[in-house]
Amino acid sequence: MEQRRIRIAAVGEQLLAGVGDPRALGWLGRTLARTNPDPATLESFVLASPNEGTEELAGRWLQEAGRRFDDGFENRLIIGLSGRDLELGLSTARSRLNLANILDGAAQLSVKVFVVGPPPGLDAQRNAQLAELSTAFGDVTTRRKHVFVDTFTPLLNHEQWRTDLASNGGAPGQAGYGLLAWLVLHRGWYPWLDLPEPF
């Protein structure tokens, strides 16, 4: 039997690239480091863009991710979402549409998508807005039968997460990225890759 070959293109904002992580791994690097793809092989390409909203992401994902896809592989797409649309003044409806367009484009290419929602910050007022945005992202994703990982709800009042943000100027450090990776690994990562879960 021919060996399965999986290729992942990951698009999103700076948390995807592990900005602020002393180990320079971020949540995706930690997730991949703990993933045993046997009997498949796994290749990953991180295509992060700082402070990116869904409008910009929808405009660039196909050109950048498409260059990494190959007919000889099972092509997969990871989307690491942020709350940047709040600062850019986009309506929730517009954010939903931008994500829907990406997911529909991926479906046309038969690419399975793994969407990681935006994590909470320390600003209670912004978190209230972010809760609505995260819920909208989750709804759009699950309606289209893709995997959505809600990072907002489990981390909102998580003491270690909040402590890590407070000691790193509002961004996650080693502990925060570890928490994000744990959520990803335990919220559909292995089924999305069609790999047996090790736990």
VOTORVO-890185 format. One line per field, with one value per atom (N, C-alpha, C, O): residue number from 1; residue in one letter; x, y, z. Coordinates in Angstrom, 3 decimals. Example, Ala and Ser with C-alpha at 12.3 -4.5 7.8 and 13.67 -1.06 7.14 Angstrom:
# VOTORVO-890185
nr = 1	1	1	1	2	2	2	2;
rest = A	A	A	A	S	S	S	S;
x = 13.190	12.300	13.200	14.236	12.850	13.670	12.900	13.409;
y = -5.690	-4.500	-3.300	-3.319	-2.250	-1.060	0.030	1.138;
z = 7.800	7.800	7.800	8.465	7.080	7.140	7.870	8.039;
# end
This chain:
# VOTORVO-890185
nr = 1	1	1	1	2	2	2	2	3	3	3	3	4	4	4	4	5	5	5	5	6	6	6	6	7	7	7	7	8	8	8	8	9	9	9	9	10	10	10	10	11	11	11	11	12	12	12	12	13	13	13	13	14	14	14	14	15	15	15	15	16	16	16	16	17	17	17	17	18	18	18	18	19	19	19	19	20	20	20	20	21	21	21	21	22	22	22	22	23	23	23	23	24	24	24	24	25	25	25	25	26	26	26	26	27	27	27	27	28	28	28	28	29	29	29	29	30	30	30	30	31	31	31	31	32	32	32	32	33	33	33	33	34	34	34	34	35	35	35	35	36	36	36	36	37	37	37	37	38	38	38	38	39	39	39	39	40	40	40	40	41	41	41	41	42	42	42	42	43	43	43	43	44	44	44	44	45	45	45	45	46	46	46	46	47	47	47	47	48	48	48	48	49	49	49	49	50	50	50	50	51	51	51	51	52	52	52	52	53	53	53	53	54	54	54	54	55	55	55	55	56	56	56	56	57	57	57	57	58	58	58	58	59	59	59	59	60	60	60	60	61	61	61	61	62	62	62	62	63	63	63	63	64	64	64	64	65	65	65	65	66	66	66	66	67	67	67	67	68	68	68	68	69	69	69	69	70	70	70	70	71	71	71	71	72	72	72	72	73	73	73	73	74	74	74	74	75	75	75	75	76	76	76	76	77	77	77	77	78	78	78	78	79	79	79	79	80	80	80	80	81	81	81	81	82	82	82	82	83	83	83	83	84	84	84	84	85	85	85	85	86	86	86	86	87	87	87	87	88	88	88	88	89	89	89	89	90	90	90	90	91	91	91	91	92	92	92	92	93	93	93	93	94	94	94	94	95	95	95	95	96	96	96	96	97	97	97	97	98	98	98	98	99	99	99	99	100	100	100	100	101	101	101	101	102	102	102	102	103	103	103	103	104	104	104	104	105	105	105	105	106	106	106	106	107	107	107	107	108	108	108	108	109	109	109	109	110	110	110	110	111	111	111	111	112	112	112	112	113	113	113	113	114	114	114	114	115	115	115	115	116	116	116	116	117	117	117	117	118	118	118	118	119	119	119	119	120	120	120	120	121	121	121	121	122	122	122	122	123	123	123	123	124	124	124	124	125	125	125	125	126	126	126	126	127	127	127	127	128	128	128	128	129	129	129	129	130	130	130	130	131	131	131	131	132	132	132	132	133	133	133	133	134	134	134	134	135	135	135	135	136	136	136	136	137	137	137	137	138	138	138	138	139	139	139	139	140	140	140	140	141	141	141	141	142	142	142	142	143	143	143	143	144	144	144	144	145	145	145	145	146	146	146	146	147	147	147	147	148	148	148	148	149	149	149	149	150	150	150	150	151	151	151	151	152	152	152	152	153	153	153	153	154	154	154	154	155	155	155	155	156	156	156	156	157	157	157	157	158	158	158	158	159	159	159	159	160	160	160	160	161	161	161	161	162	162	162	162	163	163	163	163	164	164	164	164	165	165	165	165	166	166	166	166	167	167	167	167	168	168	168	168	169	169	169	169	170	170	170	170	171	171	171	171	172	172	172	172	173	173	173	173	174	174	174	174	175	175	175	175	176	176	176	176	177	177	177	177	178	178	178	178	179	179	179	179	180	180	180	180	181	181	181	181	182	182	182	182	183	183	183	183	184	184	184	184	185	185	185	185	186	186	186	186	187	187	187	187	188	188	188	188	189	189	189	189	190	190	190	190	191	191	191	191	192	192	192	192	193	193	193	193	194	194	194	194	195	195	195	195	196	196	196	196	197	197	197	197	198	198	198	198	199	199	199	199;
rest = M	M	M	M	E	E	E	E	Q	Q	Q	Q	R	R	R	R	R	R	R	R	I	I	I	I	R	R	R	R	I	I	I	I	A	A	A	A	A	A	A	A	V	V	V	V	G	G	G	G	E	E	E	E	Q	Q	Q	Q	L	L	L	L	L	L	L	L	A	A	A	A	G	G	G	G	V	V	V	V	G	G	G	G	D	D	D	D	P	P	P	P	R	R	R	R	A	A	A	A	L	L	L	L	G	G	G	G	W	W	W	W	L	L	L	L	G	G	G	G	R	R	R	R	T	T	T	T	L	L	L	L	A	A	A	A	R	R	R	R	T	T	T	T	N	N	N	N	P	P	P	P	D	D	D	D	P	P	P	P	A	A	A	A	T	T	T	T	L	L	L	L	E	E	E	E	S	S	S	S	F	F	F	F	V	V	V	V	L	L	L	L	A	A	A	A	S	S	S	S	P	P	P	P	N	N	N	N	E	E	E	E	G	G	G	G	T	T	T	T	E	E	E	E	E	E	E	E	L	L	L	L	A	A	A	A	G	G	G	G	R	R	R	R	W	W	W	W	L	L	L	L	Q	Q	Q	Q	E	E	E	E	A	A	A	A	G	G	G	G	R	R	R	R	R	R	R	R	F	F	F	F	D	D	D	D	D	D	D	D	G	G	G	G	F	F	F	F	E	E	E	E	N	N	N	N	R	R	R	R	L	L	L	L	I	I	I	I	I	I	I	I	G	G	G	G	L	L	L	L	S	S	S	S	G	G	G	G	R	R	R	R	D	D	D	D	L	L	L	L	E	E	E	E	L	L	L	L	G	G	G	G	L	L	L	L	S	S	S	S	T	T	T	T	A	A	A	A	R	R	R	R	S	S	S	S	R	R	R	R	L	L	L	L	N	N	N	N	L	L	L	L	A	A	A	A	N	N	N	N	I	I	I	I	L	L	L	L	D	D	D	D	G	G	G	G	A	A	A	A	A	A	A	A	Q	Q	Q	Q	L	L	L	L	S	S	S	S	V	V	V	V	K	K	K	K	V	V	V	V	F	F	F	F	V	V	V	V	V	V	V	V	G	G	G	G	P	P	P	P	P	P	P	P	P	P	P	P	G	G	G	G	L	L	L	L	D	D	D	D	A	A	A	A	Q	Q	Q	Q	R	R	R	R	N	N	N	N	A	A	A	A	Q	Q	Q	Q	L	L	L	L	A	A	A	A	E	E	E	E	L	L	L	L	S	S	S	S	T	T	T	T	A	A	A	A	F	F	F	F	G	G	G	G	D	D	D	D	V	V	V	V	T	T	T	T	T	T	T	T	R	R	R	R	R	R	R	R	K	K	K	K	H	H	H	H	V	V	V	V	F	F	F	F	V	V	V	V	D	D	D	D	T	T	T	T	F	F	F	F	T	T	T	T	P	P	P	P	L	L	L	L	L	L	L	L	N	N	N	N	H	H	H	H	E	E	E	E	Q	Q	Q	Q	W	W	W	W	R	R	R	R	T	T	T	T	D	D	D	D	L	L	L	L	A	A	A	A	S	S	S	S	N	N	N	N	G	G	G	G	G	G	G	G	A	A	A	A	P	P	P	P	G	G	G	G	Q	Q	Q	Q	A	A	A	A	G	G	G	G	Y	Y	Y	Y	G	G	G	G	L	L	L	L	L	L	L	L	A	A	A	A	W	W	W	W	L	L	L	L	V	V	V	V	L	L	L	L	H	H	H	H	R	R	R	R	G	G	G	G	W	W	W	W	Y	Y	Y	Y	P	P	P	P	W	W	W	W	L	L	L	L	D	D	D	D	L	L	L	L	P	P	P	P	E	E	E	E	P	P	P	P	F	F	F	F;
x = 0.836	0.000	0.882	1.892	0.478	1.250	1.092	-0.005	2.201	2.167	1.386	1.523	0.557	-0.161	0.814	1.729	0.606	1.426	0.484	-0.364	0.656	-0.209	0.606	1.718	0.043	0.710	-0.244	-1.383	0.238	-0.572	-0.048	1.145	-0.945	-0.638	-1.421	-2.629	-0.741	-1.374	-1.341	-0.269	-2.516	-2.612	-3.266	-4.050	-2.930	-3.494	-2.549	-1.613	-2.817	-2.019	-0.828	-0.454	-0.236	1.090	1.158	2.225	0.048	0.104	0.431	1.014	0.051	0.357	1.868	2.360	2.590	4.043	4.777	6.005	4.022	4.662	5.336	6.292	4.858	5.446	5.343	4.275	6.461	6.501	6.789	6.877	6.935	7.211	8.722	9.446	9.218	10.658	11.216	12.397	10.366	10.820	10.611	10.992	9.999	9.797	9.007	9.226	8.092	7.289	5.844	5.232	5.300	3.892	3.020	3.522	1.713	0.829	0.930	0.796	1.167	1.237	2.509	2.464	3.632	4.877	4.792	5.275	4.170	3.992	3.067	3.315	2.003	1.062	1.747	1.602	2.484	3.167	4.234	4.433	4.927	5.976	5.407	6.106	4.133	3.505	2.651	1.958	2.709	1.912	2.757	3.754	2.360	3.018	2.165	1.099	2.620	1.778	1.805	1.070	2.647	2.742	1.353	0.529	1.086	2.005	2.105	2.670	1.567	1.658	2.918	3.610	3.192	4.215	3.494	2.420	4.095	3.434	4.396	5.501	3.973	4.741	3.868	2.666	4.490	3.718	4.416	5.639	3.610	4.127	3.326	2.114	4.020	3.361	3.419	4.497	2.241	2.140	1.418	0.320	2.063	1.437	1.668	2.670	0.700	0.811	0.369	-0.768	1.251	0.925	-0.316	-0.552	-1.098	-2.267	-3.230	-3.726	-3.477	-4.305	-5.767	-6.077	-6.657	-8.081	-8.567	-7.799	-9.851	-10.387	-10.437	-10.365	-10.562	-10.615	-9.304	-9.299	-8.202	-6.874	-6.614	-6.061	-7.021	-6.823	-7.573	-7.038	-8.816	-9.617	-8.997	-9.149	-8.295	-7.687	-6.398	-6.006	-5.717	-4.391	-4.274	-3.337	-5.206	-4.991	-4.774	-3.886	-5.583	-5.533	-4.217	-3.623	-3.767	-2.510	-1.336	-0.467	-1.324	-0.187	-0.278	0.701	-1.439	-1.584	-1.561	-1.007	-2.169	-2.234	-0.869	-0.702	0.112	1.481	2.118	3.096	1.571	2.125	1.385	1.888	0.201	-0.565	0.007	0.606	-0.192	0.367	-0.547	-1.100	-0.701	-1.584	-1.154	-1.970	0.127	0.614	0.382	0.814	-0.305	-0.500	-1.984	-2.811	-2.294	-3.579	-3.387	-2.693	-3.990	-3.778	-4.763	-5.970	-4.236	-5.055	-4.739	-3.638	-5.732	-5.574	-5.901	-6.955	-4.991	-5.254	-5.459	-4.706	-6.492	-6.732	-6.664	-7.472	-5.701	-5.583	-6.173	-5.552	-7.366	-8.080	-7.731	-7.376	-7.838	-7.615	-8.874	-9.870	-8.818	-9.919	-9.657	-10.294	-8.749	-8.329	-9.489	-9.469	-10.497	-11.649	-12.319	-12.921	-12.222	-12.818	-12.152	-12.830	-10.823	-10.079	-10.282	-10.229	-10.508	-10.684	-12.109	-12.399	-12.997	-14.355	-15.262	-16.280	-14.910	-15.759	-16.967	-16.860	-18.084	-19.267	-19.090	-18.322	-19.814	-19.762	-20.214	-19.664	-21.218	-21.719	-20.623	-20.501	-19.832	-18.756	-17.655	-17.123	-17.328	-16.323	-16.774	-15.985	-18.051	-18.616	-18.468	-18.055	-18.811	-18.766	-17.342	-17.119	-16.377	-14.979	-14.514	-13.872	-14.838	-14.453	-15.197	-14.612	-16.479	-17.271	-16.671	-16.635	-16.203	-15.607	-14.336	-14.094	-13.536	-12.327	-12.713	-12.164	-13.653	-14.056	-14.688	-14.444	-15.493	-16.123	-15.079	-15.178	-14.080	-12.998	-12.197	-11.815	-11.945	-11.214	-12.023	-11.468	-13.329	-14.194	-14.159	-14.198	-14.085	-14.013	-12.739	-12.691	-11.710	-10.439	-10.356	-9.330	-11.437	-11.479	-10.424	-9.832	-10.196	-9.226	-9.971	-10.860	-9.606	-10.203	-9.567	-8.352	-10.418	-9.952	-10.087	-11.058	-9.094	-9.056	-8.967	-7.955	-10.013	-10.080	-9.890	-10.593	-8.942	-8.694	-9.152	-8.629	-10.135	-10.719	-9.814	-8.807	-10.175	-9.339	-9.399	-10.482	-8.255	-8.251	-8.590	-8.457	-9.028	-9.370	-8.133	-7.028	-8.353	-7.304	-7.635	-8.366	-7.091	-7.310	-8.337	-8.751	-8.750	-9.700	-11.123	-11.546	-11.857	-13.202	-14.161	-14.975	-14.068	-14.971	-14.710	-15.639	-13.434	-13.094	-13.475	-13.938	-13.285	-13.645	-15.138	-15.536	-15.956	-17.394	-17.697	-18.555	-17.001	-17.164	-16.560	-17.111	-15.412	-14.705	-15.511	-15.444	-16.266	-17.107	-18.099	-18.317	-18.699	-19.666	-18.973	-19.498	-17.793	-17.059	-16.632	-16.750	-16.140	-15.714	-16.892	-16.757	-18.036	-19.235	-19.630	-20.012	-19.537	-19.867	-18.906	-19.331	-17.614	-16.628	-16.933	-16.871	-17.261	-17.569	-18.787	-18.810	-19.803	-21.040	-20.788	-21.242	-20.066	-19.762	-18.976	-19.240	-18.009	-17.133	-17.892	-17.800	-18.635	-19.312	-20.464	-20.759	-21.112	-22.164	-21.608	-22.311	-20.335	-19.706	-18.942	-18.177	-19.160	-18.615	-17.096	-16.466	-16.506	-15.069	-14.886	-15.849	-13.639	-13.340	-13.097	-12.332	-13.761	-13.527	-13.096	-13.754	-11.988	-11.526	-11.808	-11.226	-12.710	-13.025	-11.946	-11.892	-11.098	-10.088	-10.593	-10.085	-11.590	-12.065	-12.711	-12.322	-13.698	-14.476	-13.634	-13.724	-12.809	-12.056	-10.956	-10.534	-10.481	-9.368	-9.805	-8.994	-11.079	-11.537	-11.217	-10.710	-11.513	-11.261	-10.198	-10.159	-9.340	-8.289	-7.139	-6.518	-6.873	-5.909	-4.509	-3.856	-4.042	-2.692	-2.598	-1.584	-3.648	-3.674	-3.591	-2.799	-4.411	-4.452	-3.136	-2.680	-2.551	-1.264	-0.174	0.672	-0.211	0.785	0.656	1.658	-0.580	-0.787	-0.301	0.346	-0.620	-0.243	1.264	1.763	1.995	3.450	4.165	5.388	3.406	4.022	3.419	3.383	2.952	2.437	1.167	0.915	0.362	-0.914	-0.870	-1.898	0.312	0.455	0.842	1.424	0.529	0.921	2.428	3.122	2.911	4.292	4.300	3.421	5.279	5.427	4.203	3.731	3.697	2.543	1.288	0.527	1.085	-0.093	-0.129	-1.163	1.001	1.057	0.859	0.273	1.348	1.133	-0.345	-0.815	-1.080	-2.516	-3.252	-4.145	-2.871	-3.494	-3.239	-4.147	-2.004	-1.657	-2.456	-2.893	-2.652	-3.425	-4.859	-5.409	-5.453	-6.818	-6.894	-7.805	-5.947	-5.925	-5.815	-6.560	-4.884	-4.656	-5.868	-6.078	-6.664	-7.785	-9.154	-10.180	-9.178	-10.458	-10.583	-11.065	-10.147	-10.404	-9.205	-9.356	-8.017	-6.804	-6.558	-6.353	-6.576	-6.273	-7.362	-7.039	-8.650	-9.677	-9.580	-9.824	-9.220	-9.073	-7.968	-8.088	-6.913	-5.810	-6.051	-5.239	-7.178	-7.468	-6.349	-5.899	-5.913	-4.876	-5.449	-6.345	-4.946	-5.432	-4.997	-3.858	-5.913	-5.590	-4.726	-5.034	-3.636	-2.727	-3.154	-2.491	-4.255	-4.654	-6.099	-6.615;
y = -1.191	0.000	1.256	1.323	2.242	3.482	4.282	4.392	4.838	5.600	6.901	7.608	7.202	8.476	9.623	9.537	10.691	11.889	13.072	13.381	13.720	14.834	16.123	16.194	17.121	18.422	19.476	19.598	20.237	21.257	22.645	22.919	23.512	24.939	25.639	25.439	26.457	27.120	28.630	29.223	29.248	30.695	31.323	30.678	32.593	33.277	34.356	34.759	34.821	35.940	35.450	34.279	36.358	36.087	34.953	34.367	34.628	33.528	32.214	31.306	32.130	30.947	30.750	29.624	31.869	31.827	31.767	31.686	31.807	31.703	32.964	32.895	34.131	35.398	35.512	35.304	35.842	35.978	34.687	34.682	33.600	32.304	32.130	32.131	31.982	31.801	30.576	30.539	29.589	28.382	28.469	27.565	29.574	29.835	28.740	28.472	28.112	27.038	27.452	27.041	28.278	28.611	27.392	26.316	27.557	26.404	25.367	24.169	25.832	24.868	24.025	22.812	24.657	23.909	22.869	21.746	23.253	22.293	21.146	19.986	21.488	20.461	19.472	18.260	19.983	19.113	18.261	17.101	18.846	18.108	16.912	15.925	17.005	15.925	15.010	14.123	15.235	14.431	13.346	13.633	12.107	10.991	10.622	10.026	10.968	10.748	9.320	9.007	8.444	7.081	6.460	6.601	5.782	5.412	6.446	6.155	7.645	8.684	9.537	9.412	10.399	11.438	12.774	12.928	13.737	15.017	16.158	16.195	17.090	18.302	19.507	19.508	20.538	21.711	22.993	23.116	23.946	25.233	26.349	26.453	27.183	28.258	29.553	30.030	30.112	31.307	32.403	32.833	32.834	33.800	35.232	35.541	36.103	37.520	38.326	38.182	39.176	39.895	40.774	41.410	40.795	41.681	41.579	42.583	40.358	40.138	39.919	39.133	40.617	40.387	39.414	38.973	39.089	38.088	38.594	37.803	39.907	40.471	40.184	39.678	40.515	40.287	38.789	38.353	38.026	36.572	35.963	35.121	36.397	35.876	36.232	35.500	37.370	37.802	37.100	37.083	36.512	35.960	34.448	33.858	33.803	32.413	31.487	30.635	31.658	30.696	30.776	29.750	31.987	32.135	31.560	30.888	31.833	31.382	29.903	29.169	29.464	28.050	27.168	26.069	27.669	26.883	26.529	25.492	27.389	27.119	25.971	25.382	25.650	24.556	23.244	22.178	23.315	22.104	21.361	21.959	20.046	19.213	18.008	17.464	17.599	16.472	15.168	14.264	15.064	13.828	13.739	12.783	14.742	14.809	14.929	15.321	14.579	14.961	16.389	16.612	17.338	18.743	19.207	18.992	19.843	20.325	21.802	22.275	22.516	23.937	24.197	23.790	24.877	25.363	26.870	27.580	27.351	28.790	29.187	28.730	30.037	30.559	31.959	32.913	32.089	33.367	34.243	33.747	35.537	36.506	37.342	37.134	38.286	39.229	40.545	41.550	40.557	41.792	42.521	43.746	41.775	42.414	43.436	44.393	43.246	44.209	45.572	46.599	45.582	46.846	47.445	48.664	46.607	47.082	47.559	48.104	47.353	47.848	47.009	47.504	45.761	44.901	44.420	44.147	44.323	43.770	42.261	41.642	41.679	40.224	39.530	38.497	40.106	39.516	39.488	38.522	40.558	40.620	39.601	38.936	39.492	38.516	37.097	36.281	36.817	35.502	35.224	34.139	36.221	36.052	35.790	34.931	36.530	36.338	34.918	34.284	34.417	33.052	32.050	31.069	32.291	31.396	31.290	30.207	32.412	32.401	31.546	30.836	31.619	30.791	29.312	28.487	28.989	27.590	27.028	25.876	27.833	27.376	27.178	26.252	28.059	27.906	26.642	25.945	26.353	25.134	23.896	22.908	23.950	22.813	22.511	21.350	23.553	23.362	22.622	21.960	22.747	22.060	20.721	20.042	20.352	19.133	19.157	18.129	20.346	20.531	20.596	21.428	19.712	19.725	20.843	21.040	21.568	22.750	22.558	21.981	23.055	23.035	24.485	25.146	24.985	26.394	26.543	25.911	27.377	27.656	29.083	30.044	29.198	30.502	31.390	30.930	32.666	33.631	33.412	33.210	33.448	33.312	34.642	35.699	34.597	35.833	36.629	36.095	37.912	38.765	39.107	38.380	40.221	40.631	41.755	42.091	42.339	43.444	42.881	42.265	43.094	42.520	43.027	42.263	44.319	44.887	44.286	43.943	44.167	43.569	42.090	41.580	41.406	39.990	39.772	38.767	40.717	40.605	40.631	39.888	41.477	41.536	40.289	39.732	39.874	38.729	37.439	36.541	37.356	36.177	36.002	34.891	37.115	37.072	36.662	35.862	37.224	36.920	35.456	34.796	34.955	33.557	32.608	31.612	32.930	32.113	32.108	31.073	33.270	33.373	32.528	31.816	32.615	31.813	30.316	29.557	29.909	28.507	28.046	26.939	28.896	28.557	28.372	27.398	29.311	29.232	27.958	27.279	27.648	26.491	25.170	24.312	25.010	23.730	23.509	22.368	24.565	24.430	23.827	23.131	24.109	23.597	22.293	21.837	21.711	20.391	20.361	19.337	21.516	21.553	21.561	21.715	21.394	21.350	22.766	23.530	23.110	24.394	24.161	23.433	24.783	24.711	26.045	27.069	26.021	27.209	27.361	26.575	28.356	28.627	29.691	29.809	30.461	31.581	31.115	31.545	30.233	29.822	29.142	29.526	28.130	27.464	28.314	28.041	29.339	30.138	31.460	32.139	31.833	33.154	33.413	34.478	32.445	32.606	31.639	31.310	31.192	30.233	30.993	31.864	30.657	31.432	31.420	32.462	30.266	30.183	30.998	31.650	30.961	31.733	33.228	33.949	33.686	35.105	35.576	36.692	34.729	35.060	35.179	36.072	34.267	34.269	35.533	36.156	35.902	37.130	38.353	39.239	38.389	39.550	39.709	40.833	38.607	38.684	38.825	38.959	38.794	38.900	40.038	39.984	41.058	42.228	41.974	42.641	41.011	40.739	39.650	39.305	39.106	38.022	36.735	36.797	35.579	34.334	34.123	34.551	33.452	33.009	31.491	30.881	30.892	29.439	28.694	27.736	29.139	28.466	28.649	27.704	29.861	30.148	29.341	28.788	29.283	28.500	27.009	26.286	26.563	25.166	24.855	23.782	25.801	25.625	25.577	24.753	26.460	26.459	25.137	24.571	24.650	23.383	22.227	21.336	22.233	21.173	21.154	20.093	22.345	22.428	21.889	21.132	22.274	21.808	20.284	19.627	19.733	18.283	17.489	16.359	18.072	17.339	17.752	17.351	18.548	19.014	18.698	19.517	17.514	17.087	17.016	16.755	17.245	17.250	15.906	15.862	14.823	13.510	13.030	12.523	13.175	12.805	13.614	13.089	14.896	15.744	15.201	15.256	14.687	14.115	12.646	12.026	12.094	10.665	9.802	8.840	10.168	9.430	8.923	9.551	7.795	7.283	8.200	8.664	8.457	9.300	8.520	7.373	9.144	8.445	8.496	7.918	9.185	9.314	8.870	8.907;
z = 0.000	0.000	0.000	0.700	-0.797	-0.877	0.411	0.958	0.886	2.135	1.976	0.978	2.988	2.978	3.187	4.006	2.439	2.597	2.818	1.981	3.961	4.333	4.281	4.805	3.650	3.602	4.157	3.706	5.146	5.806	5.454	5.582	5.012	4.890	5.994	6.121	6.793	7.926	7.721	7.594	7.690	7.503	8.734	9.430	8.992	10.148	10.651	9.960	11.885	12.399	13.225	13.152	14.013	14.571	15.597	15.782	16.271	17.238	16.537	17.130	15.280	14.481	14.341	14.270	14.302	14.140	15.472	15.505	16.578	17.888	18.365	19.137	17.922	18.361	19.884	20.460	20.525	21.973	22.724	23.951	21.988	22.615	22.784	21.788	24.014	24.221	23.478	23.133	23.239	22.537	21.023	20.279	20.581	19.153	18.442	17.260	19.169	18.588	18.336	17.350	19.248	19.154	19.388	19.715	19.222	19.463	18.358	18.608	17.125	16.029	16.120	15.917	16.421	16.567	17.666	17.514	18.786	19.889	19.481	19.808	18.765	18.310	17.378	17.535	16.420	15.457	16.134	15.771	17.130	17.837	18.599	18.830	18.988	19.745	18.863	19.362	17.554	16.626	15.987	15.323	16.187	15.511	14.299	14.456	13.087	11.912	11.369	10.433	11.945	11.423	11.293	12.197	10.196	9.116	7.991	6.937	8.204	7.175	7.384	8.394	6.413	6.600	6.629	6.047	7.313	7.522	7.246	7.788	6.401	6.118	6.460	6.197	7.052	7.462	7.016	7.097	6.544	6.097	6.773	6.588	7.561	8.296	7.488	7.134	7.205	6.376	7.171	6.816	8.245	9.154	8.679	8.034	9.021	8.704	9.930	10.377	10.483	11.726	11.607	10.580	12.675	12.788	11.616	11.104	11.210	10.021	10.394	11.289	9.704	9.843	8.776	7.922	8.839	7.904	6.465	5.525	6.293	4.936	4.204	3.082	4.859	4.274	4.097	3.088	5.088	5.030	3.852	3.131	3.663	2.550	1.204	0.225	1.165	-0.086	-0.438	-1.605	0.557	0.274	0.415	-0.122	1.128	1.517	0.323	0.344	-0.711	-1.812	-2.576	-2.911	-2.849	-3.589	-2.792	-3.347	-1.473	-0.666	-0.313	-0.455	0.142	0.505	-0.744	-0.735	-1.808	-3.042	-3.593	-4.234	-3.344	-3.814	-3.041	-3.500	-1.872	-1.052	-1.281	-0.928	-1.869	-2.125	-3.326	-4.220	-3.326	-4.395	-4.606	-3.650	-5.850	-6.172	-5.520	-5.341	-5.161	-4.564	-3.065	-2.421	-2.505	-1.054	-0.699	-1.522	0.553	1.138	1.641	2.632	0.970	1.296	2.367	2.249	3.407	4.526	4.773	4.491	5.307	5.606	7.071	7.560	7.770	9.121	9.050	8.384	9.747	9.841	11.308	12.117	11.653	13.009	13.061	12.591	13.628	13.605	14.806	15.875	14.609	15.682	15.853	15.161	16.776	16.949	16.247	16.563	15.319	14.647	13.970	13.855	13.524	12.869	13.774	13.286	15.091	16.031	15.898	15.866	15.822	15.674	14.282	14.116	13.305	11.929	11.666	10.601	12.640	12.498	11.606	11.124	11.384	10.566	11.373	12.568	10.718	11.378	11.519	10.783	12.477	12.644	11.363	10.979	10.708	9.454	8.384	7.630	8.333	7.343	7.674	6.785	8.954	9.379	9.035	8.558	9.285	8.948	7.454	7.045	6.655	5.199	4.722	3.869	5.269	4.865	5.162	4.325	6.358	6.706	5.832	5.375	5.600	4.751	3.355	2.771	2.821	1.484	1.439	0.463	2.491	2.564	2.627	1.896	3.496	3.673	2.404	2.046	1.727	0.487	-0.614	-1.420	-0.635	-1.607	-1.367	-2.306	-0.085	0.263	-0.110	-0.592	0.111	-0.222	-1.715	-2.121	-2.522	-3.976	-4.379	-5.416	-3.542	-3.809	-3.064	-3.110	-2.384	-1.553	-0.451	-0.121	0.116	1.195	2.523	2.701	3.459	4.794	5.624	5.602	6.355	7.078	8.587	9.075	9.302	10.772	11.226	10.991	11.872	12.251	13.760	14.549	14.147	15.557	15.840	15.276	16.722	17.009	17.843	18.381	17.951	18.687	20.192	20.741	20.866	22.322	22.995	22.377	24.255	24.972	25.377	25.470	25.612	26.162	27.601	28.274	28.066	29.461	29.584	30.694	28.464	28.445	28.440	27.462	29.533	29.672	28.601	28.082	28.267	27.258	25.877	25.146	25.539	24.245	24.227	23.207	25.344	25.417	25.167	24.578	25.620	25.381	23.885	23.410	23.151	21.697	21.040	20.091	21.578	21.006	21.181	20.343	22.268	22.492	21.351	20.867	20.926	19.816	18.512	17.737	18.291	17.063	17.030	15.997	18.146	18.225	17.972	17.261	18.559	18.336	16.867	16.321	16.231	14.801	13.956	13.046	14.264	13.533	13.688	12.720	14.908	15.162	14.400	13.862	14.351	13.643	12.143	11.543	11.556	10.114	9.801	8.809	10.660	10.417	10.545	9.668	11.626	11.872	10.900	10.547	10.469	9.462	8.172	7.439	7.913	6.696	6.943	6.093	8.104	8.444	8.535	8.273	8.916	9.198	10.721	11.471	11.161	12.593	13.112	12.523	14.229	14.877	16.319	17.063	16.707	18.096	18.768	18.411	19.747	20.539	21.608	22.554	21.463	22.493	23.468	24.583	23.045	23.850	25.158	26.244	25.036	26.212	27.291	28.457	26.936	28.003	28.624	29.747	27.917	28.440	29.069	29.699	28.907	29.348	30.818	31.171	31.663	33.100	33.613	34.798	32.703	33.065	33.735	33.126	34.971	35.762	35.148	35.088	34.696	34.124	32.834	32.582	32.021	30.777	31.082	30.475	32.024	32.351	32.991	32.742	33.799	34.420	33.352	33.405	32.387	31.316	30.459	30.106	30.129	29.346	30.124	29.566	31.418	32.242	32.340	32.407	32.349	32.489	31.144	31.102	30.045	28.715	27.894	26.664	28.587	27.879	27.089	26.086	27.533	26.873	25.818	25.235	25.570	24.594	25.325	26.407	24.754	25.415	25.391	24.470	26.427	26.462	26.406	25.798	27.031	26.964	27.507	26.895	28.654	29.253	28.389	28.179	27.898	27.084	25.795	25.422	25.130	23.894	24.182	23.376	25.327	25.718	25.916	25.539	26.510	26.709	25.369	25.172	24.459	23.129	22.408	21.798	22.480	21.828	22.428	21.699	23.748	24.397	23.864	23.566	23.748	23.223	21.803	21.469	20.977	19.580	19.521	18.793	20.291	20.268	20.740	20.301	21.631	22.225	21.689	22.239	20.623	20.079	18.587	17.805	18.214	16.842	15.913	14.719	16.451	15.624	14.936	13.723	15.692	15.111	14.150	13.076	14.506	13.527	12.227	11.141	12.353	11.158	10.237	9.013	10.833	10.064	9.707	9.020	10.182	9.983	10.563	9.940	11.768	12.486	13.798	14.363	14.293	15.591	16.732	16.765	17.667	18.813	19.804	20.125	20.294	21.195	22.662	23.523	22.945	24.346	24.535	25.652;
# end
